[in-house]
Amino acid sequence: MNKRDQADVWFPRKSYGWGWGLPLRWQGWLVLLGFVGLTALSSWVFPPDQHPLAFGLSLALLSLLLTGICWLKGEPPRWQWGAETKK
């Protein structure tokens, strides 16, 4: 990945497994904090014990949104088992 691409990455690829790690840039942290805040708001608006379906659907929608942002603004995910070694 060149320097320009690295500067645009909000979420790095995980070292182990598949997916993304903690954000590298403030924009990624803002997205992650928004996800946590909206999840908390969702649990207040749709209490899980009273509205389990609505709460579950809101969590699914928020998770899809977070995954989409990570896909667009993160490194391409792939399976990894440790740090890459440069040859």
Biopython code that builds the backbone (N, CA, C, O; Angstrom):
import numpy as np
from Bio.PDB.StructureBuilder import StructureBuilder

atoms = [
    (1, "MET", "N", (0.848, -1.169, 0.000)),
    (1, "MET", "CA", (0.000, 0.000, 0.000)),
    (1, "MET", "C", (0.900, 1.241, 0.000)),
    (1, "MET", "O", (1.839, 1.314, 0.792)),
    (2, "ASN", "N", (0.628, 2.217, -0.875)),
    (2, "ASN", "CA", (1.466, 3.407, -0.904)),
    (2, "ASN", "C", (1.070, 4.392, 0.190)),
    (2, "ASN", "O", (0.078, 4.185, 0.889)),
    (3, "LYS", "N", (1.849, 5.467, 0.338)),
    (3, "LYS", "CA", (1.624, 6.416, 1.434)),
    (3, "LYS", "C", (0.267, 7.102, 1.331)),
    (3, "LYS", "O", (-0.388, 7.329, 2.348)),
    (4, "ARG", "N", (-0.155, 7.428, 0.136)),
    (4, "ARG", "CA", (-1.454, 8.090, -0.030)),
    (4, "ARG", "C", (-2.572, 7.175, 0.437)),
    (4, "ARG", "O", (-3.479, 7.611, 1.146)),
    (5, "ASP", "N", (-2.512, 5.925, 0.048)),
    (5, "ASP", "CA", (-3.539, 4.976, 0.483)),
    (5, "ASP", "C", (-3.532, 4.837, 2.006)),
    (5, "ASP", "O", (-4.594, 4.809, 2.629)),
    (6, "GLN", "N", (-2.351, 4.749, 2.603)),
    (6, "GLN", "CA", (-2.240, 4.589, 4.050)),
    (6, "GLN", "C", (-2.825, 5.801, 4.778)),
    (6, "GLN", "O", (-3.406, 5.650, 5.852)),
    (7, "ALA", "N", (-2.678, 7.007, 4.204)),
    (7, "ALA", "CA", (-3.205, 8.211, 4.841)),
    (7, "ALA", "C", (-4.735, 8.222, 4.844)),
    (7, "ALA", "O", (-5.343, 8.883, 5.686)),
    (8, "ASP", "N", (-5.359, 7.506, 3.920)),
    (8, "ASP", "CA", (-6.817, 7.480, 3.826)),
    (8, "ASP", "C", (-7.444, 6.355, 4.647)),
    (8, "ASP", "O", (-8.670, 6.264, 4.720)),
    (9, "VAL", "N", (-6.650, 5.515, 5.254)),
    (9, "VAL", "CA", (-7.164, 4.364, 6.001)),
    (9, "VAL", "C", (-7.588, 4.797, 7.403)),
    (9, "VAL", "O", (-6.791, 5.346, 8.163)),
    (10, "TRP", "N", (-8.842, 4.542, 7.730)),
    (10, "TRP", "CA", (-9.337, 4.838, 9.072)),
    (10, "TRP", "C", (-9.229, 3.617, 9.982)),
    (10, "TRP", "O", (-9.013, 3.750, 11.186)),
    (11, "PHE", "N", (-9.379, 2.427, 9.399)),
    (11, "PHE", "CA", (-9.376, 1.191, 10.176)),
    (11, "PHE", "C", (-8.345, 0.230, 9.602)),
    (11, "PHE", "O", (-8.451, -0.145, 8.434)),
    (12, "PRO", "N", (-7.346, -0.182, 10.389)),
    (12, "PRO", "CA", (-6.352, -1.130, 9.881)),
    (12, "PRO", "C", (-6.893, -2.552, 9.901)),
    (12, "PRO", "O", (-7.830, -2.866, 10.636)),
    (13, "ARG", "N", (-6.294, -3.396, 9.090)),
    (13, "ARG", "CA", (-6.631, -4.817, 9.088)),
    (13, "ARG", "C", (-6.130, -5.432, 10.397)),
    (13, "ARG", "O", (-5.074, -5.045, 10.899)),
    (14, "LYS", "N", (-6.882, -6.387, 10.950)),
    (14, "LYS", "CA", (-6.454, -7.080, 12.166)),
    (14, "LYS", "C", (-5.228, -7.937, 11.893)),
    (14, "LYS", "O", (-5.038, -8.422, 10.777)),
    (15, "SER", "N", (-4.400, -8.123, 12.912)),
    (15, "SER", "CA", (-3.216, -8.975, 12.773)),
    (15, "SER", "C", (-3.582, -10.449, 12.812)),
    (15, "SER", "O", (-2.921, -11.275, 12.182)),
    (16, "TYR", "N", (-4.635, -10.782, 13.552)),
    (16, "TYR", "CA", (-5.068, -12.177, 13.678)),
    (16, "TYR", "C", (-6.541, -12.275, 13.323)),
    (16, "TYR", "O", (-7.364, -11.533, 13.861)),
    (17, "GLY", "N", (-6.877, -13.186, 12.421)),
    (17, "GLY", "CA", (-8.263, -13.374, 12.029)),
    (17, "GLY", "C", (-8.632, -12.515, 10.843)),
    (17, "GLY", "O", (-7.777, -12.150, 10.036)),
    (18, "TRP", "N", (-9.928, -12.189, 10.739)),
    (18, "TRP", "CA", (-10.446, -11.427, 9.610)),
    (18, "TRP", "C", (-11.145, -10.191, 10.141)),
    (18, "TRP", "O", (-11.825, -10.264, 11.164)),
    (19, "GLY", "N", (-10.998, -9.078, 9.485)),
    (19, "GLY", "CA", (-11.707, -7.862, 9.872)),
    (19, "GLY", "C", (-10.774, -6.705, 10.158)),
    (19, "GLY", "O", (-9.642, -6.662, 9.674)),
    (20, "TRP", "N", (-11.266, -5.769, 10.954)),
    (20, "TRP", "CA", (-10.540, -4.536, 11.216)),
    (20, "TRP", "C", (-10.294, -4.357, 12.701)),
    (20, "TRP", "O", (-11.042, -4.855, 13.542)),
    (21, "GLY", "N", (-9.223, -3.630, 13.003)),
    (21, "GLY", "CA", (-8.875, -3.334, 14.385)),
    (21, "GLY", "C", (-9.359, -1.953, 14.799)),
    (21, "GLY", "O", (-10.228, -1.367, 14.152)),
    (22, "LEU", "N", (-8.792, -1.441, 15.879)),
    (22, "LEU", "CA", (-9.158, -0.117, 16.367)),
    (22, "LEU", "C", (-8.739, 0.949, 15.358)),
    (22, "LEU", "O", (-7.770, 0.756, 14.623)),
    (23, "PRO", "N", (-9.452, 2.061, 15.314)),
    (23, "PRO", "CA", (-9.179, 3.100, 14.317)),
    (23, "PRO", "C", (-7.775, 3.692, 14.429)),
    (23, "PRO", "O", (-7.167, 3.724, 15.499)),
    (24, "LEU", "N", (-7.289, 4.159, 13.279)),
    (24, "LEU", "CA", (-5.998, 4.841, 13.201)),
    (24, "LEU", "C", (-6.172, 6.357, 13.214)),
    (24, "LEU", "O", (-5.280, 7.070, 13.675)),
    (25, "ARG", "N", (-7.279, 6.854, 12.729)),
    (25, "ARG", "CA", (-7.481, 8.288, 12.557)),
    (25, "ARG", "C", (-8.695, 8.758, 13.345)),
    (25, "ARG", "O", (-9.529, 7.953, 13.759)),
    (26, "TRP", "N", (-8.785, 10.066, 13.548)),
    (26, "TRP", "CA", (-9.878, 10.615, 14.349)),
    (26, "TRP", "C", (-11.238, 10.325, 13.717)),
    (26, "TRP", "O", (-12.225, 10.163, 14.434)),
    (27, "GLN", "N", (-11.306, 10.258, 12.390)),
    (27, "GLN", "CA", (-12.579, 9.972, 11.731)),
    (27, "GLN", "C", (-13.085, 8.580, 12.104)),
    (27, "GLN", "O", (-14.280, 8.376, 12.317)),
    (28, "GLY", "N", (-12.161, 7.632, 12.178)),
    (28, "GLY", "CA", (-12.540, 6.282, 12.578)),
    (28, "GLY", "C", (-13.023, 6.229, 14.014)),
    (28, "GLY", "O", (-13.988, 5.532, 14.331)),
    (29, "TRP", "N", (-12.339, 6.977, 14.888)),
    (29, "TRP", "CA", (-12.773, 7.029, 16.285)),
    (29, "TRP", "C", (-14.156, 7.663, 16.391)),
    (29, "TRP", "O", (-14.972, 7.231, 17.206)),
    (30, "LEU", "N", (-14.428, 8.679, 15.580)),
    (30, "LEU", "CA", (-15.739, 9.315, 15.591)),
    (30, "LEU", "C", (-16.823, 8.321, 15.155)),
    (30, "LEU", "O", (-17.899, 8.263, 15.751)),
    (31, "VAL", "N", (-16.529, 7.549, 14.117)),
    (31, "VAL", "CA", (-17.472, 6.522, 13.653)),
    (31, "VAL", "C", (-17.720, 5.486, 14.748)),
    (31, "VAL", "O", (-18.864, 5.115, 15.011)),
    (32, "LEU", "N", (-16.646, 5.024, 15.383)),
    (32, "LEU", "CA", (-16.786, 4.013, 16.442)),
    (32, "LEU", "C", (-17.564, 4.554, 17.643)),
    (32, "LEU", "O", (-18.422, 3.860, 18.189)),
    (33, "LEU", "N", (-17.269, 5.783, 18.054)),
    (33, "LEU", "CA", (-18.019, 6.390, 19.167)),
    (33, "LEU", "C", (-19.485, 6.610, 18.787)),
    (33, "LEU", "O", (-20.379, 6.455, 19.619)),
    (34, "GLY", "N", (-19.722, 6.972, 17.521)),
    (34, "GLY", "CA", (-21.105, 7.100, 17.061)),
    (34, "GLY", "C", (-21.844, 5.777, 17.119)),
    (34, "GLY", "O", (-23.012, 5.729, 17.506)),
    (35, "PHE", "N", (-21.166, 4.703, 16.736)),
    (35, "PHE", "CA", (-21.770, 3.371, 16.807)),
    (35, "PHE", "C", (-22.138, 3.016, 18.249)),
    (35, "PHE", "O", (-23.239, 2.538, 18.518)),
    (36, "VAL", "N", (-21.207, 3.255, 19.166)),
    (36, "VAL", "CA", (-21.468, 2.951, 20.585)),
    (36, "VAL", "C", (-22.616, 3.815, 21.112)),
    (36, "VAL", "O", (-23.500, 3.323, 21.813)),
    (37, "GLY", "N", (-22.595, 5.112, 20.768)),
    (37, "GLY", "CA", (-23.653, 6.010, 21.224)),
    (37, "GLY", "C", (-25.015, 5.636, 20.673)),
    (37, "GLY", "O", (-26.005, 5.636, 21.404)),
    (38, "LEU", "N", (-25.071, 5.317, 19.382)),
    (38, "LEU", "CA", (-26.348, 4.928, 18.781)),
    (38, "LEU", "C", (-26.837, 3.579, 19.303)),
    (38, "LEU", "O", (-28.043, 3.346, 19.390)),
    (39, "THR", "N", (-25.914, 2.699, 19.646)),
    (39, "THR", "CA", (-26.306, 1.423, 20.256)),
    (39, "THR", "C", (-26.928, 1.666, 21.632)),
    (39, "THR", "O", (-27.939, 1.056, 21.979)),
    (40, "ALA", "N", (-26.319, 2.561, 22.413)),
    (40, "ALA", "CA", (-26.881, 2.910, 23.731)),
    (40, "ALA", "C", (-28.243, 3.570, 23.569)),
    (40, "ALA", "O", (-29.178, 3.251, 24.304)),
    (41, "LEU", "N", (-28.365, 4.483, 22.615)),
    (41, "LEU", "CA", (-29.648, 5.149, 22.366)),
    (41, "LEU", "C", (-30.703, 4.134, 21.943)),
    (41, "LEU", "O", (-31.856, 4.215, 22.367)),
    (42, "SER", "N", (-30.310, 3.189, 21.115)),
    (42, "SER", "CA", (-31.235, 2.159, 20.663)),
    (42, "SER", "C", (-31.745, 1.321, 21.837)),
    (42, "SER", "O", (-32.918, 0.950, 21.875)),
    (43, "SER", "N", (-30.869, 1.029, 22.785)),
    (43, "SER", "CA", (-31.306, 0.238, 23.948)),
    (43, "SER", "C", (-32.236, 1.045, 24.852)),
    (43, "SER", "O", (-33.027, 0.472, 25.601)),
    (44, "TRP", "N", (-32.142, 2.363, 24.783)),
    (44, "TRP", "CA", (-33.040, 3.204, 25.573)),
    (44, "TRP", "C", (-34.387, 3.360, 24.864)),
    (44, "TRP", "O", (-35.439, 3.294, 25.500)),
    (45, "VAL", "N", (-34.352, 3.566, 23.546)),
    (45, "VAL", "CA", (-35.587, 3.739, 22.776)),
    (45, "VAL", "C", (-36.345, 2.416, 22.647)),
    (45, "VAL", "O", (-37.572, 2.385, 22.750)),
    (46, "PHE", "N", (-35.613, 1.334, 22.422)),
    (46, "PHE", "CA", (-36.213, 0.002, 22.284)),
    (46, "PHE", "C", (-35.643, -0.906, 23.370)),
    (46, "PHE", "O", (-34.735, -1.688, 23.092)),
    (47, "PRO", "N", (-36.153, -0.823, 24.600)),
    (47, "PRO", "CA", (-35.620, -1.700, 25.652)),
    (47, "PRO", "C", (-35.700, -3.168, 25.205)),
    (47, "PRO", "O", (-36.763, -3.645, 24.809)),
    (48, "PRO", "N", (-34.559, -3.879, 25.273)),
    (48, "PRO", "CA", (-34.539, -5.261, 24.768)),
    (48, "PRO", "C", (-35.577, -6.177, 25.409)),
    (48, "PRO", "O", (-36.087, -7.086, 24.753)),
    (49, "ASP", "N", (-35.896, -5.951, 26.680)),
    (49, "ASP", "CA", (-36.875, -6.833, 27.325)),
    (49, "ASP", "C", (-38.308, -6.515, 26.900)),
    (49, "ASP", "O", (-39.190, -7.360, 27.053)),
    (50, "GLN", "N", (-38.561, -5.309, 26.368)),
    (50, "GLN", "CA", (-39.912, -4.933, 25.943)),
    (50, "GLN", "C", (-40.093, -4.992, 24.425)),
    (50, "GLN", "O", (-41.176, -5.316, 23.936)),
    (51, "HIS", "N", (-39.037, -4.680, 23.690)),
    (51, "HIS", "CA", (-39.102, -4.651, 22.223)),
    (51, "HIS", "C", (-37.902, -5.394, 21.633)),
    (51, "HIS", "O", (-37.054, -4.780, 20.985)),
    (52, "PRO", "N", (-37.825, -6.703, 21.850)),
    (52, "PRO", "CA", (-36.634, -7.426, 21.399)),
    (52, "PRO", "C", (-36.430, -7.407, 19.881)),
    (52, "PRO", "O", (-35.291, -7.336, 19.420)),
    (53, "LEU", "N", (-37.487, -7.467, 19.114)),
    (53, "LEU", "CA", (-37.350, -7.471, 17.658)),
    (53, "LEU", "C", (-36.844, -6.117, 17.152)),
    (53, "LEU", "O", (-35.928, -6.060, 16.332)),
    (54, "ALA", "N", (-37.436, -5.044, 17.636)),
    (54, "ALA", "CA", (-37.004, -3.702, 17.215)),
    (54, "ALA", "C", (-35.556, -3.448, 17.643)),
    (54, "ALA", "O", (-34.771, -2.881, 16.883)),
    (55, "PHE", "N", (-35.210, -3.863, 18.848)),
    (55, "PHE", "CA", (-33.838, -3.680, 19.318)),
    (55, "PHE", "C", (-32.872, -4.494, 18.458)),
    (55, "PHE", "O", (-31.825, -3.986, 18.056)),
    (56, "GLY", "N", (-33.209, -5.730, 18.177)),
    (56, "GLY", "CA", (-32.355, -6.580, 17.349)),
    (56, "GLY", "C", (-32.182, -6.026, 15.944)),
    (56, "GLY", "O", (-31.081, -6.044, 15.393)),
    (57, "LEU", "N", (-33.271, -5.533, 15.367)),
    (57, "LEU", "CA", (-33.190, -4.942, 14.035)),
    (57, "LEU", "C", (-32.342, -3.671, 14.026)),
    (57, "LEU", "O", (-31.586, -3.432, 13.084)),
    (58, "SER", "N", (-32.466, -2.866, 15.066)),
    (58, "SER", "CA", (-31.653, -1.648, 15.128)),
    (58, "SER", "C", (-30.174, -1.996, 15.269)),
    (58, "SER", "O", (-29.325, -1.337, 14.669)),
    (59, "LEU", "N", (-29.861, -3.019, 16.052)),
    (59, "LEU", "CA", (-28.466, -3.444, 16.186)),
    (59, "LEU", "C", (-27.937, -4.009, 14.874)),
    (59, "LEU", "O", (-26.790, -3.760, 14.506)),
    (60, "ALA", "N", (-28.764, -4.764, 14.174)),
    (60, "ALA", "CA", (-28.342, -5.304, 12.882)),
    (60, "ALA", "C", (-28.069, -4.176, 11.888)),
    (60, "ALA", "O", (-27.078, -4.219, 11.160)),
    (61, "LEU", "N", (-28.936, -3.173, 11.854)),
    (61, "LEU", "CA", (-28.755, -2.039, 10.946)),
    (61, "LEU", "C", (-27.492, -1.255, 11.297)),
    (61, "LEU", "O", (-26.716, -0.905, 10.407)),
    (62, "LEU", "N", (-27.281, -0.978, 12.572)),
    (62, "LEU", "CA", (-26.080, -0.259, 13.005)),
    (62, "LEU", "C", (-24.816, -1.057, 12.686)),
    (62, "LEU", "O", (-23.810, -0.485, 12.266)),
    (63, "SER", "N", (-24.866, -2.360, 12.881)),
    (63, "SER", "CA", (-23.705, -3.204, 12.588)),
    (63, "SER", "C", (-23.401, -3.236, 11.093)),
    (63, "SER", "O", (-22.236, -3.205, 10.696)),
    (64, "LEU", "N", (-24.432, -3.299, 10.269)),
    (64, "LEU", "CA", (-24.238, -3.250, 8.819)),
    (64, "LEU", "C", (-23.642, -1.909, 8.388)),
    (64, "LEU", "O", (-22.776, -1.858, 7.515)),
    (65, "LEU", "N", (-24.109, -0.839, 9.000)),
    (65, "LEU", "CA", (-23.584, 0.481, 8.688)),
    (65, "LEU", "C", (-22.102, 0.592, 9.073)),
    (65, "LEU", "O", (-21.292, 1.104, 8.300)),
    (66, "LEU", "N", (-21.756, 0.112, 10.266)),
    (66, "LEU", "CA", (-20.362, 0.131, 10.707)),
    (66, "LEU", "C", (-19.485, -0.726, 9.796)),
    (66, "LEU", "O", (-18.386, -0.314, 9.424)),
    (67, "THR", "N", (-19.961, -1.898, 9.443)),
    (67, "THR", "CA", (-19.200, -2.773, 8.554)),
    (67, "THR", "C", (-18.996, -2.129, 7.184)),
    (67, "THR", "O", (-17.916, -2.232, 6.602)),
    (68, "GLY", "N", (-20.026, -1.468, 6.671)),
    (68, "GLY", "CA", (-19.910, -0.779, 5.389)),
    (68, "GLY", "C", (-18.881, 0.338, 5.422)),
    (68, "GLY", "O", (-18.104, 0.497, 4.480)),
    (69, "ILE", "N", (-18.871, 1.109, 6.495)),
    (69, "ILE", "CA", (-17.885, 2.186, 6.631)),
    (69, "ILE", "C", (-16.488, 1.601, 6.748)),
    (69, "ILE", "O", (-15.553, 2.108, 6.128)),
    (70, "CYS", "N", (-16.333, 0.543, 7.532)),
    (70, "CYS", "CA", (-15.022, -0.110, 7.648)),
    (70, "CYS", "C", (-14.566, -0.647, 6.297)),
    (70, "CYS", "O", (-13.383, -0.560, 5.968)),
    (71, "TRP", "N", (-15.472, -1.193, 5.521)),
    (71, "TRP", "CA", (-15.143, -1.741, 4.206)),
    (71, "TRP", "C", (-14.658, -0.635, 3.273)),
    (71, "TRP", "O", (-13.705, -0.822, 2.517)),
    (72, "LEU", "N", (-15.328, 0.526, 3.333)),
    (72, "LEU", "CA", (-14.969, 1.642, 2.453)),
    (72, "LEU", "C", (-13.709, 2.380, 2.906)),
    (72, "LEU", "O", (-12.908, 2.802, 2.072)),
    (73, "LYS", "N", (-13.529, 2.538, 4.211)),
    (73, "LYS", "CA", (-12.452, 3.378, 4.723)),
    (73, "LYS", "C", (-11.356, 2.598, 5.445)),
    (73, "LYS", "O", (-10.479, 3.199, 6.066)),
    (74, "GLY", "N", (-11.393, 1.291, 5.371)),
    (74, "GLY", "CA", (-10.376, 0.479, 6.023)),
    (74, "GLY", "C", (-9.523, -0.267, 5.015)),
    (74, "GLY", "O", (-9.803, -0.276, 3.817)),
    (75, "GLU", "N", (-8.463, -0.898, 5.539)),
    (75, "GLU", "CA", (-7.648, -1.753, 4.678)),
    (75, "GLU", "C", (-8.496, -2.931, 4.221)),
    (75, "GLU", "O", (-9.394, -3.358, 4.946)),
    (76, "PRO", "N", (-8.230, -3.461, 3.037)),
    (76, "PRO", "CA", (-8.985, -4.631, 2.598)),
    (76, "PRO", "C", (-8.796, -5.790, 3.585)),
    (76, "PRO", "O", (-7.661, -6.167, 3.877)),
    (77, "PRO", "N", (-9.887, -6.355, 4.097)),
    (77, "PRO", "CA", (-9.747, -7.436, 5.074)),
    (77, "PRO", "C", (-9.303, -8.729, 4.416)),
    (77, "PRO", "O", (-9.613, -8.986, 3.253)),
    (78, "ARG", "N", (-8.578, -9.536, 5.165)),
    (78, "ARG", "CA", (-8.205, -10.884, 4.745)),
    (78, "ARG", "C", (-7.782, -11.641, 5.991)),
    (78, "ARG", "O", (-7.468, -11.042, 7.020)),
    (79, "TRP", "N", (-7.777, -12.957, 5.889)),
    (79, "TRP", "CA", (-7.345, -13.779, 7.004)),
    (79, "TRP", "C", (-5.849, -13.586, 7.226)),
    (79, "TRP", "O", (-5.058, -13.631, 6.284)),
    (80, "GLN", "N", (-5.477, -13.372, 8.470)),
    (80, "GLN", "CA", (-4.056, -13.212, 8.836)),
    (80, "GLN", "C", (-3.810, -13.947, 10.150)),
    (80, "GLN", "O", (-4.696, -14.057, 10.998)),
    (81, "TRP", "N", (-2.609, -14.436, 10.293)),
    (81, "TRP", "CA", (-2.214, -15.116, 11.527)),
    (81, "TRP", "C", (-0.925, -14.511, 12.041)),
    (81, "TRP", "O", (0.079, -15.212, 12.166)),
    (82, "GLY", "N", (-0.934, -13.242, 12.336)),
    (82, "GLY", "CA", (0.237, -12.554, 12.852)),
    (82, "GLY", "C", (0.646, -11.414, 11.929)),
    (82, "GLY", "O", (0.070, -11.211, 10.860)),
    (83, "ALA", "N", (1.654, -10.680, 12.375)),
    (83, "ALA", "CA", (2.122, -9.548, 11.607)),
    (83, "ALA", "C", (2.771, -10.011, 10.311)),
    (83, "ALA", "O", (3.406, -11.064, 10.257)),
    (84, "GLU", "N", (2.601, -9.206, 9.272)),
    (84, "GLU", "CA", (3.235, -9.525, 7.997)),
    (84, "GLU", "C", (4.732, -9.312, 8.114)),
    (84, "GLU", "O", (5.185, -8.393, 8.796)),
    (85, "THR", "N", (5.493, -10.159, 7.449)),
    (85, "THR", "CA", (6.939, -9.968, 7.410)),
    (85, "THR", "C", (7.320, -9.469, 6.034)),
    (85, "THR", "O", (6.866, -9.995, 5.018)),
    (86, "LYS", "N", (8.151, -8.456, 6.013)),
    (86, "LYS", "CA", (8.606, -7.888, 4.739)),
    (86, "LYS", "C", (9.761, -8.721, 4.202)),
    (86, "LYS", "O", (10.692, -9.043, 4.939)),
    (87, "LYS", "N", (9.703, -9.068, 2.927)),
    (87, "LYS", "CA", (10.759, -9.870, 2.318)),
    (87, "LYS", "C", (11.643, -8.996, 1.466)),
    (87, "LYS", "O", (12.598, -9.484, 0.863)),
]
sb = StructureBuilder()
sb.init_structure("model")
sb.init_model(0)
sb.init_chain("A")
sb.init_seg("    ")
for serial, (resi, resn, name, xyz) in enumerate(atoms, 1):
    if name == "N":
        sb.init_residue(resn, " ", resi, " ")
    sb.init_atom(name, np.array(xyz, "f"), 0.0, 1.0, " ", f" {name:<3s}", serial, name[0])
structure = sb.get_structure()
